[in-house]
Amino acid sequence: MIWNLLRRIVLTAVLVPLGVAGARKLSDTVERRRGPNNRLSRYLRQGAGTAETLFGRKKRRRFGFL
């Protein structure tokens, strides 16, 4: 039972950052092909940011007070 929990934690710690990085890279590729004002690339980037904040990283801020 402990091994199942440990395996789940390790998989989450590895797969979530890889998925976030993949979503951001896909978003960049879509923006290059279709232009910057694309709904798909915006949703991919927002989803990557949401997943990143859910799993422990702080939200990236533009300024120190925002």
Secondary structure, DSSP 8 states (H G I E B T S, - for coil): -HHHHHHHHHHHHHHHHHHHHHHHHHHHHHHHHH-S--HHHHHHHHHHHHHHHHTT-----SSTT-
